[in-house]
Structures are given as structure tokens and as C-alpha cells.
Amino acid sequence: MSDERALSCPSAQPGMHNLRVIGVAQRGADGVRVVYLNEIVEANEEVLASTAPVHPTEVLRLAGDCRTDQCVHFGGGRCHLAARVATMLPAVVEALPVCTIRSTCRWFAQEGRDACLRCPQVVTECHDAADDFVQVATPPA
């Protein structure tokens, strides 16, 4: 894709442009897994407020426009978070999950299937994350 701005970040934060909900995090015996939505849902103020008292990114997986060089995880034309997810986390599904943004997803465009097979375990904000998840989520110094 030649227009970098056309790609979506699958781990977006409230306040990012073109924000939408792509999934809901659920805790189970295997840990937290994202249940992906089958349709695009705008992440408007009402939707974001519905997660109170917890922060929206503890419950919702959000997508927004990839901010490229404005993001701490981006450098050298690549998303380093996507690379760490694809190489440092174990796959948790065998088939590509349902995804409303795959055609524009930065992680998929860059890392392909490897990112998708790990994506369901990614929760943007998790206060009790295991050390390996913290390592993956920590931007390079």
C-alpha cells in the first residue's frame, strides 16, 4: 500500500482518528481473548463511556488510523509492536479470526498471518499482564 495513512492500527487509543471497535476482551480459562465483531462499530463517546468504571482499552479492542511516526511503536517505516507480537507471542488460534479491518490492518500488511494468529490475546491496556506481554508492549528505548 503506497499511502501509509490508509492503514489501520488494531491497538488504537481513544482520541485517534477514525476510531472504531473491532472486538471485546473476555477473560476465560485460557486468559484474555478478544471476541471480534462482525461489523464495524464507531467508537463514539457513548460507546467509550459504556466501559466505565474501567478504561475503554481494558475492555474494547479499538482500531484507528495508523499514526506512523507519531507513534512510539513506529520507526524506520515499520510498526515494531506488530513485529514483537508476531515474533514474541505464541499463536493462540489456528485460523485467521474474523476481522473487520484486515484489508487495511498495519499488523497484517506488515507481518501477515503471524500477527493475526496472535492478535486475539492482545489487550491494549492490561494491568495484570504477564512479563512476556509487558516485554512485547514496551516500546524500544
VMD Tcl script that builds the backbone (N, CA, C; Angstrom):
set m [mol new atoms 423]
animate dup $m
set s [atomselect $m all]
$s set {name element resname resid chain x y z} {
  {N N MET 1 A 0.836 -1.176 0.000}
  {CA C MET 1 A 0.000 0.000 0.000}
  {C C MET 1 A 0.883 1.242 0.000}
  {N N SER 2 A 0.689 2.124 -0.912}
  {CA C SER 2 A 1.578 3.272 -1.015}
  {C C SER 2 A 1.227 4.395 -0.045}
  {N N ASP 3 A -0.022 4.533 0.334}
  {CA C ASP 3 A -0.422 5.593 1.255}
  {C C ASP 3 A -0.440 5.046 2.672}
  {N N GLU 4 A 0.622 5.322 3.439}
  {CA C GLU 4 A 0.742 4.819 4.794}
  {C C GLU 4 A -0.437 5.230 5.661}
  {N N ARG 5 A -1.005 6.392 5.433}
  {CA C ARG 5 A -2.128 6.877 6.237}
  {C C ARG 5 A -3.374 6.027 6.048}
  {N N ALA 6 A -3.419 5.210 5.005}
  {CA C ALA 6 A -4.596 4.390 4.744}
  {C C ALA 6 A -4.633 3.146 5.633}
  {N N LEU 7 A -3.545 2.833 6.346}
  {CA C LEU 7 A -3.515 1.643 7.179}
  {C C LEU 7 A -4.093 1.926 8.566}
  {N N SER 8 A -4.675 0.871 9.149}
  {CA C SER 8 A -5.312 0.976 10.459}
  {C C SER 8 A -4.446 0.356 11.537}
  {N N CYS 9 A -4.444 0.966 12.706}
  {CA C CYS 9 A -3.794 0.413 13.884}
  {C C CYS 9 A -4.829 -0.434 14.618}
  {N N PRO 10 A -4.556 -1.724 14.859}
  {CA C PRO 10 A -5.523 -2.579 15.550}
  {C C PRO 10 A -5.407 -2.512 17.072}
  {N N SER 11 A -4.593 -1.599 17.570}
  {CA C SER 11 A -4.441 -1.416 19.017}
  {C C SER 11 A -4.475 0.074 19.320}
  {N N ALA 12 A -5.527 0.721 18.833}
  {CA C ALA 12 A -5.652 2.178 18.918}
  {C C ALA 12 A -6.101 2.639 20.299}
  {N N GLN 13 A -5.918 3.916 20.518}
  {CA C GLN 13 A -6.294 4.574 21.766}
  {C C GLN 13 A -7.427 5.551 21.506}
  {N N PRO 14 A -8.280 5.791 22.508}
  {CA C PRO 14 A -9.287 6.847 22.354}
  {C C PRO 14 A -8.599 8.147 21.945}
  {N N GLY 15 A -9.252 8.878 21.090}
  {CA C GLY 15 A -8.694 10.135 20.595}
  {C C GLY 15 A -8.056 10.011 19.229}
  {N N MET 16 A -7.789 8.780 18.795}
  {CA C MET 16 A -7.216 8.598 17.470}
  {C C MET 16 A -8.298 8.802 16.414}
  {N N HIS 17 A -7.895 9.175 15.232}
  {CA C HIS 17 A -8.814 9.447 14.121}
  {C C HIS 17 A -9.419 8.151 13.589}
  {N N ASN 18 A -10.682 8.215 13.174}
  {CA C ASN 18 A -11.397 7.096 12.568}
  {C C ASN 18 A -11.503 5.906 13.528}
  {N N LEU 19 A -11.788 6.181 14.784}
  {CA C LEU 19 A -11.810 5.170 15.836}
  {C C LEU 19 A -13.050 4.280 15.743}
  {N N ARG 20 A -12.826 2.961 15.824}
  {CA C ARG 20 A -13.930 2.018 15.805}
  {C C ARG 20 A -13.602 0.813 16.675}
  {N N VAL 21 A -14.629 0.150 17.150}
  {CA C VAL 21 A -14.479 -1.049 17.975}
  {C C VAL 21 A -14.353 -2.248 17.044}
  {N N ILE 22 A -13.315 -3.055 17.266}
  {CA C ILE 22 A -13.166 -4.258 16.450}
  {C C ILE 22 A -13.392 -5.527 17.265}
  {N N GLY 23 A -13.391 -5.398 18.603}
  {CA C GLY 23 A -13.604 -6.580 19.432}
  {C C GLY 23 A -13.788 -6.222 20.888}
  {N N VAL 24 A -14.157 -7.249 21.660}
  {CA C VAL 24 A -14.368 -7.109 23.097}
  {C C VAL 24 A -13.517 -8.162 23.792}
  {N N ALA 25 A -12.764 -7.750 24.809}
  {CA C ALA 25 A -11.910 -8.665 25.558}
  {C C ALA 25 A -12.739 -9.435 26.580}
  {N N GLN 26 A -12.527 -10.748 26.633}
  {CA C GLN 26 A -13.212 -11.594 27.604}
  {C C GLN 26 A -12.187 -12.473 28.297}
  {N N ARG 27 A -12.341 -12.599 29.609}
  {CA C ARG 27 A -11.453 -13.487 30.380}
  {C C ARG 27 A -12.033 -14.891 30.388}
  {N N GLY 28 A -11.150 -15.856 30.205}
  {CA C GLY 28 A -11.558 -17.253 30.227}
  {C C GLY 28 A -10.445 -18.102 30.802}
  {N N ALA 29 A -10.601 -19.404 30.728}
  {CA C ALA 29 A -9.614 -20.334 31.268}
  {C C ALA 29 A -8.254 -20.176 30.594}
  {N N ASP 30 A -8.253 -19.767 29.321}
  {CA C ASP 30 A -7.008 -19.598 28.573}
  {C C ASP 30 A -6.455 -18.184 28.672}
  {N N GLY 31 A -7.002 -17.381 29.579}
  {CA C GLY 31 A -6.580 -15.984 29.690}
  {C C GLY 31 A -7.543 -15.072 28.960}
  {N N VAL 32 A -7.082 -13.897 28.648}
  {CA C VAL 32 A -7.931 -12.935 27.949}
  {C C VAL 32 A -7.892 -13.219 26.457}
  {N N ARG 33 A -9.065 -13.226 25.839}
  {CA C ARG 33 A -9.163 -13.374 24.394}
  {C C ARG 33 A -10.127 -12.326 23.876}
  {N N VAL 34 A -9.817 -11.797 22.718}
  {CA C VAL 34 A -10.682 -10.823 22.071}
  {C C VAL 34 A -11.697 -11.569 21.219}
  {N N VAL 35 A -12.947 -11.222 21.410}
  {CA C VAL 35 A -14.025 -11.723 20.563}
  {C C VAL 35 A -14.280 -10.617 19.549}
  {N N TYR 36 A -14.021 -10.917 18.291}
  {CA C TYR 36 A -14.107 -9.906 17.243}
  {C C TYR 36 A -15.542 -9.680 16.788}
  {N N LEU 37 A -15.837 -8.440 16.462}
  {CA C LEU 37 A -17.157 -8.081 15.951}
  {C C LEU 37 A -17.252 -8.422 14.473}
  {N N ASN 38 A -18.457 -8.673 14.008}
  {CA C ASN 38 A -18.685 -8.994 12.602}
  {C C ASN 38 A -18.983 -7.769 11.758}
  {N N GLU 39 A -19.142 -6.629 12.413}
  {CA C GLU 39 A -19.415 -5.391 11.684}
  {C C GLU 39 A -18.692 -4.240 12.353}
  {N N ILE 40 A -18.508 -3.188 11.613}
  {CA C ILE 40 A -17.813 -2.012 12.130}
  {C C ILE 40 A -18.736 -1.245 13.078}
  {N N VAL 41 A -18.213 -0.918 14.249}
  {CA C VAL 41 A -18.952 -0.127 15.237}
  {C C VAL 41 A -18.115 1.107 15.553}
  {N N GLU 42 A -18.678 2.275 15.318}
  {CA C GLU 42 A -17.975 3.515 15.611}
  {C C GLU 42 A -17.741 3.609 17.116}
  {N N ALA 43 A -16.533 3.964 17.501}
  {CA C ALA 43 A -16.191 4.133 18.915}
  {C C ALA 43 A -16.453 5.580 19.306}
  {N N ASN 44 A -17.736 5.921 19.411}
  {CA C ASN 44 A -18.103 7.292 19.777}
  {C C ASN 44 A -18.034 7.466 21.295}
  {N N GLU 45 A -18.322 8.663 21.768}
  {CA C GLU 45 A -18.234 8.968 23.198}
  {C C GLU 45 A -19.114 8.030 24.029}
  {N N GLU 46 A -20.310 7.756 23.552}
  {CA C GLU 46 A -21.237 6.890 24.288}
  {C C GLU 46 A -20.680 5.471 24.426}
  {N N VAL 47 A -20.142 4.932 23.354}
  {CA C VAL 47 A -19.566 3.586 23.385}
  {C C VAL 47 A -18.371 3.554 24.329}
  {N N LEU 48 A -17.493 4.530 24.245}
  {CA C LEU 48 A -16.316 4.572 25.113}
  {C C LEU 48 A -16.711 4.725 26.576}
  {N N ALA 49 A -17.717 5.532 26.853}
  {CA C ALA 49 A -18.177 5.756 28.225}
  {C C ALA 49 A -18.851 4.513 28.803}
  {N N SER 50 A -19.346 3.630 27.948}
  {CA C SER 50 A -20.070 2.446 28.415}
  {C C SER 50 A -19.183 1.465 29.178}
  {N N THR 51 A -17.871 1.607 29.094}
  {CA C THR 51 A -16.972 0.683 29.791}
  {C C THR 51 A -16.674 1.124 31.224}
  {N N ALA 52 A -17.121 2.302 31.617}
  {CA C ALA 52 A -16.854 2.817 32.965}
  {C C ALA 52 A -17.319 1.798 34.011}
  {N N PRO 53 A -16.566 1.616 35.054}
  {CA C PRO 53 A -15.503 2.483 35.544}
  {C C PRO 53 A -14.112 2.155 34.997}
  {N N VAL 54 A -13.982 1.153 34.115}
  {CA C VAL 54 A -12.656 0.845 33.574}
  {C C VAL 54 A -12.416 1.621 32.281}
  {N N HIS 55 A -11.172 1.778 31.948}
  {CA C HIS 55 A -10.773 2.480 30.730}
  {C C HIS 55 A -11.209 1.653 29.514}
  {N N PRO 56 A -11.668 2.299 28.449}
  {CA C PRO 56 A -12.158 1.555 27.271}
  {C C PRO 56 A -11.178 0.517 26.729}
  {N N THR 57 A -9.879 0.803 26.752}
  {CA C THR 57 A -8.915 -0.133 26.164}
  {C C THR 57 A -8.623 -1.342 27.053}
  {N N GLU 58 A -9.240 -1.403 28.236}
  {CA C GLU 58 A -9.168 -2.604 29.064}
  {C C GLU 58 A -10.217 -3.625 28.623}
  {N N VAL 59 A -11.252 -3.156 27.941}
  {CA C VAL 59 A -12.382 -3.998 27.570}
  {C C VAL 59 A -12.546 -4.110 26.052}
  {N N LEU 60 A -12.286 -3.015 25.349}
  {CA C LEU 60 A -12.518 -2.956 23.912}
  {C C LEU 60 A -11.202 -2.974 23.152}
  {N N ARG 61 A -11.182 -3.679 22.015}
  {CA C ARG 61 A -10.077 -3.532 21.076}
  {C C ARG 61 A -10.551 -2.500 20.075}
  {N N LEU 62 A -9.770 -1.469 19.946}
  {CA C LEU 62 A -10.104 -0.352 19.070}
  {C C LEU 62 A -9.145 -0.310 17.899}
  {N N ALA 63 A -9.643 0.134 16.777}
  {CA C ALA 63 A -8.812 0.389 15.599}
  {C C ALA 63 A -8.978 1.858 15.239}
  {N N GLY 64 A -7.925 2.430 14.732}
  {CA C GLY 64 A -7.943 3.807 14.262}
  {C C GLY 64 A -6.884 3.953 13.191}
  {N N ASP 65 A -6.812 5.125 12.607}
  {CA C ASP 65 A -5.798 5.347 11.576}
  {C C ASP 65 A -4.408 5.224 12.175}
  {N N CYS 66 A -3.533 4.460 11.526}
  {CA C CYS 66 A -2.148 4.317 11.965}
  {C C CYS 66 A -1.484 5.685 11.921}
  {N N ARG 67 A -0.838 6.045 13.014}
  {CA C ARG 67 A -0.231 7.374 13.129}
  {C C ARG 67 A 1.241 7.381 12.716}
  {N N THR 68 A 1.729 6.304 12.231}
  {CA C THR 68 A 3.114 6.134 11.762}
  {C C THR 68 A 4.100 6.814 12.722}
  {N N ASP 69 A 4.857 7.764 12.251}
  {CA C ASP 69 A 5.942 8.358 13.037}
  {C C ASP 69 A 5.487 9.119 14.275}
  {N N GLN 70 A 4.187 9.289 14.461}
  {CA C GLN 70 A 3.674 9.920 15.674}
  {C C GLN 70 A 3.469 8.901 16.795}
  {N N CYS 71 A 3.751 7.644 16.530}
  {CA C CYS 71 A 3.537 6.558 17.484}
  {C C CYS 71 A 4.878 6.071 18.030}
  {N N VAL 72 A 4.918 5.783 19.334}
  {CA C VAL 72 A 6.152 5.310 19.961}
  {C C VAL 72 A 6.579 3.936 19.464}
  {N N HIS 73 A 5.652 3.191 18.871}
  {CA C HIS 73 A 5.964 1.844 18.382}
  {C C HIS 73 A 6.409 1.834 16.920}
  {N N PHE 74 A 6.451 2.978 16.288}
  {CA C PHE 74 A 6.725 3.039 14.861}
  {C C PHE 74 A 8.084 3.672 14.604}
  {N N GLY 75 A 8.820 3.126 13.672}
  {CA C GLY 75 A 10.101 3.705 13.282}
  {C C GLY 75 A 10.679 2.964 12.101}
  {N N GLY 76 A 11.396 3.665 11.274}
  {CA C GLY 76 A 12.014 3.039 10.120}
  {C C GLY 76 A 11.001 2.460 9.153}
  {N N GLY 77 A 9.816 3.056 9.113}
  {CA C GLY 77 A 8.787 2.592 8.189}
  {C C GLY 77 A 8.048 1.347 8.640}
  {N N ARG 78 A 8.238 0.949 9.914}
  {CA C ARG 78 A 7.628 -0.286 10.422}
  {C C ARG 78 A 7.000 -0.080 11.791}
  {N N CYS 79 A 5.992 -0.899 12.063}
  {CA C CYS 79 A 5.395 -0.947 13.399}
  {C C CYS 79 A 6.148 -2.014 14.181}
  {N N HIS 80 A 6.902 -1.577 15.167}
  {CA C HIS 80 A 7.691 -2.516 15.957}
  {C C HIS 80 A 6.817 -3.334 16.900}
  {N N LEU 81 A 5.657 -2.786 17.293}
  {CA C LEU 81 A 4.723 -3.558 18.108}
  {C C LEU 81 A 4.207 -4.758 17.305}
  {N N ALA 82 A 3.842 -4.547 16.071}
  {CA C ALA 82 A 3.382 -5.648 15.216}
  {C C ALA 82 A 4.460 -6.725 15.090}
  {N N ALA 83 A 5.688 -6.304 14.906}
  {CA C ALA 83 A 6.793 -7.262 14.779}
  {C C ALA 83 A 6.995 -8.049 16.074}
  {N N ARG 84 A 6.914 -7.367 17.221}
  {CA C ARG 84 A 7.074 -8.062 18.501}
  {C C ARG 84 A 5.915 -9.026 18.756}
  {N N VAL 85 A 4.687 -8.615 18.448}
  {CA C VAL 85 A 3.534 -9.504 18.609}
  {C C VAL 85 A 3.734 -10.757 17.754}
  {N N ALA 86 A 4.118 -10.585 16.506}
  {CA C ALA 86 A 4.242 -11.699 15.565}
  {C C ALA 86 A 5.389 -12.640 15.885}
  {N N THR 87 A 6.422 -12.151 16.556}
  {CA C THR 87 A 7.596 -12.996 16.796}
  {C C THR 87 A 7.787 -13.413 18.252}
  {N N MET 88 A 7.182 -12.691 19.192}
  {CA C MET 88 A 7.443 -12.975 20.603}
  {C C MET 88 A 6.282 -13.656 21.335}
  {N N LEU 89 A 5.091 -13.605 20.776}
  {CA C LEU 89 A 3.937 -14.241 21.416}
  {C C LEU 89 A 3.601 -15.547 20.715}
  {N N PRO 90 A 3.051 -16.506 21.457}
  {CA C PRO 90 A 2.635 -17.758 20.816}
  {C C PRO 90 A 1.333 -17.556 20.047}
  {N N ALA 91 A 1.142 -18.329 19.015}
  {CA C ALA 91 A -0.136 -18.319 18.301}
  {C C ALA 91 A -1.204 -18.880 19.239}
  {N N VAL 92 A -2.399 -18.281 19.200}
  {CA C VAL 92 A -3.489 -18.744 20.063}
  {C C VAL 92 A -4.691 -19.246 19.273}
  {N N VAL 93 A -4.642 -19.085 17.966}
  {CA C VAL 93 A -5.676 -19.646 17.078}
  {C C VAL 93 A -4.973 -20.272 15.882}
  {N N GLU 94 A -5.662 -21.186 15.215}
  {CA C GLU 94 A -5.075 -21.867 14.067}
  {C C GLU 94 A -5.503 -21.276 12.741}
  {N N ALA 95 A -6.641 -20.604 12.744}
  {CA C ALA 95 A -7.171 -19.995 11.518}
  {C C ALA 95 A -7.310 -18.489 11.735}
  {N N LEU 96 A -7.273 -17.759 10.645}
  {CA C LEU 96 A -7.423 -16.315 10.750}
  {C C LEU 96 A -8.774 -15.976 11.374}
  {N N PRO 97 A -8.774 -15.155 12.435}
  {CA C PRO 97 A -10.040 -14.781 13.053}
  {C C PRO 97 A -10.821 -13.812 12.165}
  {N N VAL 98 A -12.116 -13.729 12.429}
  {CA C VAL 98 A -12.949 -12.725 11.767}
  {C C VAL 98 A -12.315 -11.365 12.058}
  {N N CYS 99 A -12.258 -10.504 11.051}
  {CA C CYS 99 A -11.628 -9.199 11.261}
  {C C CYS 99 A -12.225 -8.186 10.292}
  {N N THR 100 A -12.736 -7.097 10.846}
  {CA C THR 100 A -13.345 -6.073 10.003}
  {C C THR 100 A -12.318 -5.123 9.401}
  {N N ILE 101 A -11.059 -5.199 9.837}
  {CA C ILE 101 A -10.058 -4.267 9.314}
  {C C ILE 101 A -8.896 -4.940 8.584}
  {N N ARG 102 A -8.925 -6.254 8.409}
  {CA C ARG 102 A -7.758 -6.950 7.844}
  {C C ARG 102 A -7.247 -6.302 6.555}
  {N N SER 103 A -8.143 -5.854 5.698}
  {CA C SER 103 A -7.714 -5.284 4.416}
  {C C SER 103 A -6.924 -3.994 4.581}
  {N N THR 104 A -7.036 -3.349 5.732}
  {CA C THR 104 A -6.282 -2.109 5.981}
  {C C THR 104 A -5.402 -2.202 7.222}
  {N N CYS 105 A -5.310 -3.357 7.836}
  {CA C CYS 105 A -4.588 -3.506 9.102}
  {C C CYS 105 A -3.075 -3.390 8.921}
  {N N ARG 106 A -2.459 -2.494 9.656}
  {CA C ARG 106 A -0.997 -2.317 9.635}
  {C C ARG 106 A -0.310 -3.626 10.009}
  {N N TRP 107 A -0.774 -4.291 11.064}
  {CA C TRP 107 A -0.131 -5.518 11.511}
  {C C TRP 107 A -0.188 -6.599 10.431}
  {N N PHE 108 A -1.349 -6.777 9.800}
  {CA C PHE 108 A -1.478 -7.789 8.756}
  {C C PHE 108 A -0.661 -7.416 7.527}
  {N N ALA 109 A -0.697 -6.146 7.137}
  {CA C ALA 109 A 0.064 -5.693 5.966}
  {C C ALA 109 A 1.554 -5.930 6.162}
  {N N GLN 110 A 2.003 -5.781 7.375}
  {CA C GLN 110 A 3.431 -5.891 7.675}
  {C C GLN 110 A 3.862 -7.311 8.037}
  {N N GLU 111 A 3.096 -7.984 8.884}
  {CA C GLU 111 A 3.511 -9.283 9.429}
  {C C GLU 111 A 2.691 -10.463 8.916}
  {N N GLY 112 A 1.603 -10.174 8.210}
  {CA C GLY 112 A 0.777 -11.229 7.648}
  {C C GLY 112 A 0.091 -12.096 8.687}
  {N N ARG 113 A -0.123 -13.323 8.310}
  {CA C ARG 113 A -0.845 -14.314 9.122}
  {C C ARG 113 A -0.283 -14.439 10.543}
  {N N ASP 114 A 1.031 -14.314 10.704}
  {CA C ASP 114 A 1.646 -14.464 12.025}
  {C C ASP 114 A 1.060 -13.482 13.035}
  {N N ALA 115 A 0.779 -12.275 12.612}
  {CA C ALA 115 A 0.170 -11.290 13.519}
  {C C ALA 115 A -1.265 -11.692 13.848}
  {N N CYS 116 A -2.013 -12.133 12.862}
  {CA C CYS 116 A -3.428 -12.493 13.061}
  {C C CYS 116 A -3.603 -13.664 14.022}
  {N N LEU 117 A -2.717 -14.629 13.981}
  {CA C LEU 117 A -2.827 -15.806 14.840}
  {C C LEU 117 A -2.517 -15.486 16.293}
  {N N ARG 118 A -1.938 -14.336 16.543}
  {CA C ARG 118 A -1.588 -13.903 17.896}
  {C C ARG 118 A -2.475 -12.768 18.394}
  {N N CYS 119 A -3.113 -12.096 17.482}
  {CA C CYS 119 A -3.903 -10.905 17.771}
  {C C CYS 119 A -4.998 -11.104 18.833}
  {N N PRO 120 A -5.694 -12.247 18.888}
  {CA C PRO 120 A -6.785 -12.391 19.856}
  {C C PRO 120 A -6.358 -12.301 21.326}
  {N N GLN 121 A -5.069 -12.424 21.618}
  {CA C GLN 121 A -4.623 -12.339 23.006}
  {C C GLN 121 A -4.162 -10.929 23.387}
  {N N VAL 122 A -4.181 -10.023 22.437}
  {CA C VAL 122 A -3.692 -8.664 22.685}
  {C C VAL 122 A -4.816 -7.800 23.238}
  {N N VAL 123 A -4.595 -7.294 24.433}
  {CA C VAL 123 A -5.489 -6.321 25.052}
  {C C VAL 123 A -4.655 -5.066 25.206}
  {N N THR 124 A -5.144 -3.964 24.685}
  {CA C THR 124 A -4.345 -2.747 24.622}
  {C C THR 124 A -3.893 -2.269 25.998}
  {N N GLU 125 A -4.757 -2.391 26.987}
  {CA C GLU 125 A -4.398 -1.955 28.342}
  {C C GLU 125 A -4.758 -3.069 29.319}
  {N N CYS 126 A -3.729 -3.661 29.932}
  {CA C CYS 126 A -3.936 -4.789 30.842}
  {C C CYS 126 A -3.034 -4.586 32.057}
  {N N HIS 127 A -3.646 -4.460 33.230}
  {CA C HIS 127 A -2.880 -4.154 34.447}
  {C C HIS 127 A -2.254 -5.376 35.104}
  {N N ASP 128 A -2.672 -6.573 34.713}
  {CA C ASP 128 A -2.115 -7.790 35.310}
  {C C ASP 128 A -1.424 -8.658 34.250}
  {N N ALA 129 A -0.817 -8.007 33.279}
  {CA C ALA 129 A -0.176 -8.727 32.174}
  {C C ALA 129 A 1.056 -9.486 32.645}
  {N N ALA 130 A 1.265 -10.640 32.056}
  {CA C ALA 130 A 2.458 -11.441 32.321}
  {C C ALA 130 A 3.681 -10.712 31.767}
  {N N ASP 131 A 4.834 -11.077 32.274}
  {CA C ASP 131 A 6.081 -10.414 31.882}
  {C C ASP 131 A 6.328 -10.428 30.378}
  {N N ASP 132 A 5.990 -11.543 29.701}
  {CA C ASP 132 A 6.228 -11.601 28.264}
  {C C ASP 132 A 5.352 -10.600 27.510}
  {N N PHE 133 A 4.126 -10.375 27.984}
  {CA C PHE 133 A 3.253 -9.388 27.354}
  {C C PHE 133 A 3.775 -7.972 27.596}
  {N N VAL 134 A 4.282 -7.731 28.787}
  {CA C VAL 134 A 4.850 -6.414 29.105}
  {C C VAL 134 A 6.043 -6.149 28.195}
  {N N GLN 135 A 6.886 -7.158 27.998}
  {CA C GLN 135 A 8.041 -7.010 27.116}
  {C C GLN 135 A 7.616 -6.701 25.679}
  {N N VAL 136 A 6.602 -7.366 25.199}
  {CA C VAL 136 A 6.102 -7.139 23.843}
  {C C VAL 136 A 5.541 -5.722 23.722}
  {N N ALA 137 A 4.817 -5.269 24.732}
  {CA C ALA 137 A 4.140 -3.973 24.684}
  {C C ALA 137 A 5.044 -2.785 24.946}
  {N N THR 138 A 6.229 -3.012 25.482}
  {CA C THR 138 A 7.128 -1.910 25.832}
  {C C THR 138 A 7.875 -1.430 24.601}
  {N N PRO 139 A 7.688 -0.133 24.269}
  {CA C PRO 139 A 8.403 0.416 23.108}
  {C C PRO 139 A 9.915 0.411 23.336}
  {N N PRO 140 A 10.685 0.306 22.265}
  {CA C PRO 140 A 12.140 0.353 22.415}
  {C C PRO 140 A 12.581 1.711 22.971}
  {N N ALA 141 A 13.645 1.675 23.721}
  {CA C ALA 141 A 14.146 2.910 24.360}
  {C C ALA 141 A 14.737 3.867 23.346}
}
mol reanalyze $m
mol bondsrecalc $m
mol representation Tube
mol addrep $m
